[in-house]
């Protein structure tokens, strides 16, 4: 028996020693990927997104009549109005901001000063001049120190809240990483992000309609040409990547059709308006790995941005967006388009992007809006070289989306930029349709990525464009009638 006890004690000692060695290695002998991880440097702290704050709600679902009934049932006690020895000098219009009790249940709590009232029903104290804390619907608190967040700045689409508690453990932990030479300088701390920060969006991007059709829709009634000419314009402009004027010259030289470049632009705009709902509502059967990236374009000489989200298994574009700024709103809308057909994320789901913080912030907003069904983390592939284990493992997925950017730029380059955002949207919608349904891909043995039954028996490209326009019109009709528009 003594031998067994001795062996048990020896096992416990060895277990504690192993735990101590593991902690020692993790703390003082970092692994290879930790040595090159920029996120551990305090200089890169400003690019990190903090976790969600604690939300304390002050909204009450009950009122004074419910409380009186509850006290009567629970304690067999009836709450009567305040018995007054003299004339009531509480304003008749005054009510309790907590339970909405009338002035019959209110009394002065500070004697002759008569500046603070007490509610006899809910025992709440409040001032006559203002509602004070009852005017707040909710309050945001730091998840590390439970200190109330302070409203610091107003940006275009969000409000910046900050924890200013000097004893916050999150602040003290980040302060230890700062170079002491910077602390000796005036405003040296401003070079780093030390305090907890939360961005509260003023726009609800999850209530914006993704199926809204663009403005300035044209008619499909042809006065001079017909639908075959429209199919030829789309083939030369989108499939072959010609500019509007080159398309006009090709139609004149090859087919003898004298058409203006503005008519070609009108045809492309009309086709995009019809086809875009079909492309956006198609069920691509997405897999478990998504990869995303953003690239830039020129709109009237000013830089704009295109967001692409690709299914890594099928290589289909399942989310896209054009924005004038590189902000989080466009990233959220592109993600909504990518997750449009998913009721919940599949198991072992992975979202791969670069080191831009907008993706992490967008993922945080999905968690806040939909809960654990859409809880996912961003796998960040940082830089151009594989300096860490994460980049080495997931670099091929990042190269997929970079190759997609180069493919789009090859068709975008002849345009020399766009005249406005609407023109960029029309061109991108047609190009995504061509990429997903009409373009042969080496990855799929030189077949299209998504085969549509209605396009199999059409042997020429202008006819396929006309069929896509017909499918888009049917999708628009289904949306207007509230019917499901799922194609696969």
C-alpha positions as CSV (number, residue, x, y, z in Angstrom):
1,X,0.0,0.0,0.0
2,X,2.9,2.4,0.8
3,X,4.4,1.7,-2.6
4,X,1.2,2.6,-4.4
5,X,0.9,5.9,-2.5
6,X,4.5,6.6,-3.2
7,X,4.0,6.1,-7.0
8,X,0.9,8.3,-7.0
9,X,2.8,11.1,-5.3
10,X,5.6,10.6,-7.8
11,X,3.2,10.9,-10.7
12,X,1.8,14.1,-9.2
13,X,5.3,15.6,-8.9
14,X,6.2,14.7,-12.4
15,X,2.9,16.2,-13.7
16,X,3.6,19.5,-11.9
17,X,7.2,19.5,-13.2
18,X,6.0,19.0,-16.8
19,X,3.5,21.9,-16.4
20,X,6.2,24.1,-15.1
21,X,8.5,23.3,-18.0
22,X,5.7,23.9,-20.6
23,X,5.0,27.3,-19.0
24,X,8.7,28.1,-19.0
25,X,9.1,27.2,-22.7
26,X,6.1,29.2,-23.7
27,X,7.2,32.3,-21.8
28,X,10.9,32.4,-22.5
29,X,11.5,30.2,-25.6
30,X,8.9,31.4,-28.2
31,X,8.1,29.2,-31.2
32,X,9.1,30.1,-34.7
33,X,5.7,31.7,-35.6
34,X,5.7,33.7,-32.4
35,X,9.2,35.2,-33.2
36,X,7.9,36.7,-36.4
37,X,4.4,37.5,-35.3
38,X,4.0,41.3,-35.5
39,X,0.9,41.3,-33.4
40,X,3.0,40.9,-30.3
41,X,4.7,44.2,-31.0
42,X,3.1,47.3,-29.3
43,X,3.6,49.2,-32.6
44,X,1.0,46.9,-34.3
45,X,-1.5,47.1,-31.4
46,X,-3.5,49.8,-33.2
47,X,-4.3,47.3,-36.0
48,X,-6.0,44.9,-33.6
49,X,-9.7,44.8,-32.9
50,X,-10.7,44.5,-29.3
51,X,-13.5,42.2,-28.1
52,X,-17.1,43.3,-27.7
53,X,-18.0,45.3,-24.6
54,X,-20.5,44.5,-21.9
55,X,-23.9,46.0,-22.6
56,X,-26.0,46.9,-19.6
57,X,-29.6,47.6,-20.6
58,X,-31.8,49.9,-18.5
59,X,-35.0,49.1,-20.5
60,X,-37.7,47.7,-18.2
61,X,-40.6,45.7,-19.6
62,X,-42.8,46.2,-16.6
63,X,-44.7,49.3,-15.2
64,X,-46.1,50.4,-11.9
65,X,-49.4,48.5,-12.3
66,X,-47.4,45.2,-12.8
67,X,-45.4,45.9,-9.7
68,X,-48.5,46.6,-7.5
69,X,-50.1,43.3,-8.7
70,X,-46.8,41.4,-8.1
71,X,-46.5,42.8,-4.5
72,X,-50.1,41.9,-3.8
73,X,-49.6,38.3,-5.0
74,X,-46.2,37.7,-3.6
75,X,-46.3,39.6,-0.2
76,X,-50.1,40.1,0.2
77,X,-49.3,43.8,0.5
78,X,-51.1,46.6,-1.3
79,X,-49.2,49.7,-2.2
80,X,-51.4,52.7,-1.6
81,X,-50.8,56.3,-2.8
82,X,-48.8,58.6,-0.6
83,X,-50.6,59.9,2.4
84,X,-50.0,63.7,2.5
85,X,-50.6,65.9,5.6
86,X,-50.8,69.0,3.6
87,X,-51.4,70.1,0.0
88,X,-49.6,68.1,-2.6
89,X,-46.9,70.2,-4.3
90,X,-45.6,67.5,-6.6
91,X,-46.3,68.5,-10.2
92,X,-49.2,66.6,-11.6
93,X,-47.4,66.0,-14.9
94,X,-44.4,64.4,-13.1
95,X,-44.1,60.6,-13.4
96,X,-41.5,58.0,-12.3
97,X,-39.0,57.5,-15.2
98,X,-38.4,53.9,-14.0
99,X,-41.9,52.5,-13.7
100,X,-44.0,55.4,-15.0
101,X,-46.0,55.7,-11.8
102,X,-48.2,58.9,-11.5
103,X,-47.6,61.7,-9.1
104,X,-49.9,60.1,-6.5
105,X,-47.1,57.6,-5.7
106,X,-44.3,60.2,-5.6
107,X,-42.9,62.0,-2.5
108,X,-40.1,64.4,-1.8
109,X,-37.0,62.7,-0.6
110,X,-34.9,65.7,0.5
111,X,-37.4,67.6,2.7
112,X,-37.6,71.4,2.1
113,X,-35.1,71.4,-0.8
114,X,-37.7,69.6,-3.0
115,X,-35.2,68.7,-5.8
116,X,-35.3,64.9,-5.5
117,X,-38.3,62.6,-5.7
118,X,-38.8,59.1,-4.4
119,X,-41.2,56.6,-6.1
120,X,-43.1,54.6,-3.5
121,X,-43.7,51.7,-6.0
122,X,-40.2,50.9,-7.3
123,X,-38.2,52.9,-4.7
124,X,-36.3,54.8,-7.4
125,X,-34.7,58.2,-6.8
126,X,-34.7,60.9,-9.5
127,X,-34.5,64.6,-10.1
128,X,-37.4,66.7,-11.2
129,X,-35.3,68.8,-13.6
130,X,-33.9,65.8,-15.5
131,X,-34.3,62.1,-15.8
132,X,-30.5,61.5,-15.3
133,X,-29.5,57.9,-15.6
134,X,-33.0,56.9,-16.6
135,X,-32.5,58.7,-19.9
136,X,-30.0,56.1,-21.0
137,X,-31.3,53.0,-22.7
138,X,-28.1,51.1,-22.2
139,X,-24.5,51.6,-21.1
140,X,-21.3,50.1,-22.5
141,X,-18.7,48.8,-20.1
142,X,-15.1,47.6,-20.6
143,X,-14.9,43.8,-20.6
144,X,-11.6,43.9,-18.7
145,X,-12.3,46.3,-15.8
146,X,-16.1,46.8,-16.0
147,X,-15.6,50.6,-16.2
148,X,-18.0,52.6,-18.3
149,X,-16.8,53.6,-21.7
150,X,-16.5,57.2,-22.7
151,X,-17.8,58.7,-25.9
152,X,-14.6,60.0,-27.6
153,X,-15.1,60.7,-31.3
154,X,-17.7,60.8,-34.0
155,X,-16.7,59.3,-37.3
156,X,-18.6,59.1,-40.6
157,X,-20.3,55.7,-39.9
158,X,-19.4,54.9,-36.3
159,X,-18.8,56.3,-32.8
160,X,-15.6,55.6,-30.9
161,X,-15.9,54.6,-27.3
162,X,-12.9,54.3,-25.0
163,X,-12.1,53.0,-21.6
164,X,-10.2,55.7,-19.7
165,X,-9.7,53.8,-16.5
166,X,-5.9,54.2,-15.6
167,X,-6.1,50.9,-13.5
168,X,-7.6,48.8,-16.3
169,X,-5.6,45.5,-16.6
170,X,-5.8,45.7,-20.4
171,X,-4.2,49.2,-20.3
172,X,-1.5,48.2,-17.8
173,X,-0.6,45.1,-19.8
174,X,-0.1,47.1,-23.0
175,X,1.8,49.8,-21.1
176,X,4.4,47.3,-20.1
177,X,5.2,46.6,-23.7
178,X,5.9,50.2,-24.6
179,X,9.4,51.4,-25.1
180,X,10.5,53.4,-22.1
181,X,12.1,56.1,-24.3
182,X,8.7,56.9,-25.7
183,X,7.2,57.3,-22.3
184,X,9.7,60.0,-21.4
185,X,8.7,62.1,-24.4
186,X,5.7,64.4,-24.3
187,X,2.6,62.6,-25.6
188,X,4.8,59.6,-26.2
189,X,1.9,57.3,-25.3
190,X,-0.1,58.6,-28.3
191,X,2.1,56.6,-30.6
192,X,0.5,53.4,-29.3
193,X,-3.0,52.0,-28.8
194,X,-3.1,51.2,-25.1
195,X,-6.7,51.6,-24.0
196,X,-9.7,49.4,-24.8
197,X,-11.6,50.9,-27.8
198,X,-15.0,50.0,-29.2
199,X,-16.6,51.2,-32.5
200,X,-20.3,51.5,-32.4
201,X,-21.8,51.7,-35.9
202,X,-24.4,54.4,-36.5
203,X,-25.6,52.6,-39.7
204,X,-27.2,49.1,-39.5
205,X,-25.5,47.4,-42.4
206,X,-27.6,44.2,-41.8
207,X,-30.9,46.0,-42.6
208,X,-29.7,47.4,-45.9
209,X,-31.4,45.7,-48.9
210,X,-28.9,43.8,-51.1
211,X,-31.5,43.2,-53.8
212,X,-32.2,46.9,-54.6
213,X,-32.0,47.4,-58.3
214,X,-29.8,50.2,-59.7
215,X,-31.3,53.5,-60.8
216,X,-31.8,54.7,-64.4
217,X,-33.1,51.4,-65.7
218,X,-33.5,51.3,-69.4
219,X,-36.1,49.6,-71.5
220,X,-35.5,46.4,-73.6
221,X,-37.6,47.8,-76.5
222,X,-35.2,48.2,-79.4
223,X,-35.8,51.1,-81.8
224,X,-32.9,50.6,-84.2
225,X,-31.2,47.3,-83.3
226,X,-32.4,44.0,-81.8
227,X,-31.5,41.6,-79.0
228,X,-28.8,39.9,-81.2
229,X,-26.9,43.1,-81.4
230,X,-27.1,43.5,-77.7
231,X,-25.7,40.0,-77.2
232,X,-22.8,40.9,-79.6
233,X,-22.1,44.0,-77.6
234,X,-21.9,42.0,-74.3
235,X,-19.7,39.4,-75.9
236,X,-17.1,41.9,-77.2
237,X,-17.2,44.1,-74.2
238,X,-17.2,41.5,-71.4
239,X,-15.9,38.3,-72.8
240,X,-13.1,39.8,-74.9
241,X,-12.4,42.7,-72.6
242,X,-12.7,45.5,-75.2
243,X,-13.4,49.1,-74.4
244,X,-16.6,50.8,-75.6
245,X,-15.0,52.4,-78.6
246,X,-13.1,49.2,-79.6
247,X,-16.5,47.3,-79.3
248,X,-18.0,49.9,-81.7
249,X,-15.1,49.4,-84.2
250,X,-15.4,45.6,-84.0
251,X,-19.1,45.6,-84.7
252,X,-18.5,47.9,-87.7
253,X,-15.5,46.0,-89.1
254,X,-16.7,42.4,-88.5
255,X,-20.5,42.6,-88.7
256,X,-21.1,45.9,-90.6
257,X,-23.2,47.3,-87.7
258,X,-22.9,51.0,-87.3
259,X,-23.5,51.7,-83.6
260,X,-22.3,54.4,-81.2
261,X,-20.2,53.7,-78.1
262,X,-22.9,55.3,-76.0
263,X,-25.5,52.8,-77.3
264,X,-23.1,50.0,-76.3
265,X,-22.8,51.5,-72.8
266,X,-26.6,51.7,-72.6
267,X,-27.0,48.0,-73.6
268,X,-24.4,47.0,-71.0
269,X,-26.2,49.0,-68.3
270,X,-29.6,47.5,-69.1
271,X,-28.2,44.0,-69.2
272,X,-26.5,44.5,-65.8
273,X,-29.7,45.7,-64.2
274,X,-31.5,42.5,-65.5
275,X,-28.7,40.0,-64.7
276,X,-27.4,41.2,-61.4
277,X,-30.3,39.8,-59.3
278,X,-29.8,36.3,-60.8
279,X,-26.1,36.4,-60.1
280,X,-26.6,37.5,-56.5
281,X,-29.4,35.0,-55.7
282,X,-27.8,32.0,-57.3
283,X,-27.1,29.1,-54.9
284,X,-23.4,28.4,-55.4
285,X,-23.2,25.6,-52.8
286,X,-20.4,27.2,-50.9
287,X,-17.8,25.1,-49.1
288,X,-16.0,25.5,-45.8
289,X,-13.2,27.9,-46.8
290,X,-13.7,31.5,-48.0
291,X,-11.0,33.8,-49.1
292,X,-11.3,37.6,-49.4
293,X,-9.3,40.6,-50.6
294,X,-9.8,44.1,-51.8
295,X,-8.2,45.9,-54.7
296,X,-8.5,49.4,-56.1
297,X,-9.9,51.0,-59.2
298,X,-10.1,54.6,-60.5
299,X,-13.4,56.5,-60.6
300,X,-13.0,59.9,-62.2
301,X,-9.3,59.7,-61.3
302,X,-10.1,59.1,-57.6
303,X,-9.3,55.8,-56.0
304,X,-12.2,53.4,-55.3
305,X,-12.2,49.9,-54.0
306,X,-13.5,46.5,-55.0
307,X,-14.1,43.7,-52.4
308,X,-14.1,40.1,-53.6
309,X,-15.0,37.0,-51.6
310,X,-14.3,33.6,-53.2
311,X,-15.3,30.1,-52.4
312,X,-11.9,28.3,-52.3
313,X,-13.3,25.0,-53.4
314,X,-15.3,25.9,-56.4
315,X,-13.5,29.2,-57.1
316,X,-16.8,31.0,-57.6
317,X,-17.2,34.7,-56.7
318,X,-19.9,34.6,-54.0
319,X,-19.5,38.2,-52.7
320,X,-18.5,41.5,-54.2
321,X,-18.9,45.1,-53.6
322,X,-17.6,48.5,-54.8
323,X,-17.1,51.4,-52.4
324,X,-15.5,54.8,-52.6
325,X,-13.7,54.3,-49.3
326,X,-11.9,51.3,-47.8
327,X,-14.2,51.1,-44.8
328,X,-15.9,48.3,-42.8
329,X,-19.4,48.9,-44.3
330,X,-18.5,47.6,-47.7
331,X,-16.8,44.6,-46.2
332,X,-19.9,43.8,-44.2
333,X,-22.1,44.0,-47.2
334,X,-19.8,41.8,-49.2
335,X,-19.8,39.2,-46.4
336,X,-23.6,39.4,-46.3
337,X,-23.8,38.5,-50.0
338,X,-21.4,35.6,-49.4
339,X,-23.4,34.3,-46.4
340,X,-26.8,34.9,-48.1
341,X,-27.7,31.3,-48.5
342,X,-26.3,30.0,-45.2
343,X,-28.5,29.6,-42.2
344,X,-25.4,28.9,-40.1
345,X,-21.8,28.4,-40.8
346,X,-20.5,24.9,-41.6
347,X,-18.2,23.0,-39.2
348,X,-14.5,23.9,-39.4
349,X,-15.3,27.0,-41.3
350,X,-12.4,29.3,-42.2
351,X,-12.3,32.8,-43.5
352,X,-8.9,33.8,-45.0
353,X,-7.9,37.4,-45.6
354,X,-5.0,39.7,-45.3
355,X,-4.0,41.7,-42.2
356,X,-6.5,44.6,-42.8
357,X,-8.5,45.1,-39.6
358,X,-11.8,45.7,-41.4
359,X,-12.3,41.9,-41.8
360,X,-11.9,41.3,-38.1
361,X,-14.3,44.1,-37.2
362,X,-16.8,42.8,-39.7
363,X,-16.6,39.3,-38.2
364,X,-17.2,40.8,-34.8
365,X,-20.4,42.5,-36.1
366,X,-21.7,39.2,-37.5
367,X,-21.2,37.6,-34.0
368,X,-23.1,40.5,-32.4
369,X,-25.9,40.3,-34.9
370,X,-26.4,36.6,-35.3
371,X,-24.8,35.0,-32.3
372,X,-22.8,31.8,-32.3
373,X,-24.3,30.5,-35.6
374,X,-22.0,33.0,-37.4
375,X,-19.1,33.0,-35.0
376,X,-15.8,32.8,-36.9
377,X,-12.3,34.1,-36.8
378,X,-10.2,35.6,-39.6
379,X,-7.1,33.7,-40.6
380,X,-4.7,36.5,-41.6
381,X,-2.1,35.9,-44.2
382,X,0.3,38.9,-43.7
383,X,2.9,40.1,-46.1
384,X,4.4,38.7,-49.2
385,X,6.7,36.1,-47.7
386,X,6.1,33.2,-45.4
387,X,7.6,34.5,-42.2
388,X,5.3,32.5,-39.9
389,X,3.6,29.2,-39.9
390,X,0.1,30.6,-40.6
391,X,1.2,32.3,-43.8
392,X,3.1,29.2,-44.9
393,X,0.0,27.0,-44.5
394,X,-2.6,29.3,-46.0
395,X,-0.6,31.2,-48.6
396,X,-2.2,29.2,-51.5
397,X,-5.7,30.5,-50.6
398,X,-4.4,34.0,-50.6
399,X,-2.8,33.5,-54.0
400,X,-6.2,32.4,-55.3
401,X,-7.9,35.7,-54.6
402,X,-4.8,37.7,-55.7
403,X,-5.0,35.8,-59.1
404,X,-8.7,36.8,-59.3
405,X,-7.7,40.5,-58.8
406,X,-5.2,40.2,-61.7
407,X,-7.8,38.6,-63.9
408,X,-10.3,41.4,-63.2
409,X,-7.7,44.1,-63.7
410,X,-6.9,42.6,-67.2
411,X,-10.5,43.3,-68.2
412,X,-10.7,46.6,-66.3
413,X,-7.5,48.1,-67.8
414,X,-8.9,49.0,-71.3
415,X,-11.6,51.1,-69.7
416,X,-9.0,53.6,-68.2
417,X,-11.2,54.0,-65.2
418,X,-14.9,54.7,-64.7
419,X,-16.9,57.8,-65.0
420,X,-19.0,57.1,-61.8
421,X,-19.7,54.5,-59.2
422,X,-22.8,53.3,-61.1
423,X,-20.8,52.6,-64.2
424,X,-18.3,50.6,-62.1
425,X,-21.2,48.6,-60.5
426,X,-22.7,47.8,-63.9
427,X,-19.4,46.6,-65.3
428,X,-18.5,44.5,-62.2
429,X,-21.9,42.8,-62.2
430,X,-21.6,41.7,-65.8
431,X,-18.0,40.6,-65.3
432,X,-18.9,38.5,-62.2
433,X,-21.7,36.9,-64.2
434,X,-19.2,36.1,-67.0
435,X,-16.6,34.7,-64.6
436,X,-19.1,32.4,-62.7
437,X,-21.2,31.2,-65.6
438,X,-19.6,31.7,-69.0
439,X,-15.8,31.7,-68.6
440,X,-13.9,28.4,-69.1
441,X,-11.5,27.7,-66.2
442,X,-8.4,25.6,-66.2
443,X,-9.2,24.6,-62.6
444,X,-12.4,23.0,-63.8
445,X,-10.9,21.3,-66.9
446,X,-11.7,24.3,-69.1
447,X,-15.4,24.1,-68.2
448,X,-17.5,26.8,-66.6
449,X,-17.6,26.9,-62.8
450,X,-21.4,26.7,-62.5
451,X,-23.4,24.9,-65.3
452,X,-26.9,26.2,-65.9
453,X,-29.3,23.8,-67.7
454,X,-30.8,26.5,-69.8
455,X,-27.3,27.4,-71.2
456,X,-26.1,23.9,-72.2
457,X,-27.9,23.8,-75.6
458,X,-27.0,27.3,-76.7
459,X,-23.9,27.1,-78.9
460,X,-23.0,30.8,-79.3
461,X,-22.2,33.4,-76.7
462,X,-24.7,36.2,-77.7
463,X,-27.5,33.6,-77.2
464,X,-26.2,32.8,-73.8
465,X,-26.2,36.4,-72.8
466,X,-29.8,36.7,-74.0
467,X,-30.8,33.6,-71.9
468,X,-29.1,35.1,-68.8
469,X,-31.1,38.3,-69.3
470,X,-34.3,36.2,-69.4
471,X,-33.3,34.4,-66.2
472,X,-32.6,37.7,-64.5
473,X,-36.0,39.0,-65.5
474,X,-37.6,35.9,-64.0
475,X,-35.6,36.5,-60.8
476,X,-36.8,40.1,-60.6
477,X,-40.4,38.9,-61.0
478,X,-39.9,36.3,-58.2
479,X,-38.4,39.0,-55.9
480,X,-41.4,41.3,-56.5
481,X,-43.8,38.4,-55.8
482,X,-42.0,37.4,-52.7
483,X,-41.0,34.0,-54.0
484,X,-37.8,32.0,-53.5
485,X,-35.2,32.7,-56.2
486,X,-32.7,29.8,-55.6
487,X,-31.0,28.3,-58.7
488,X,-28.5,25.6,-58.6
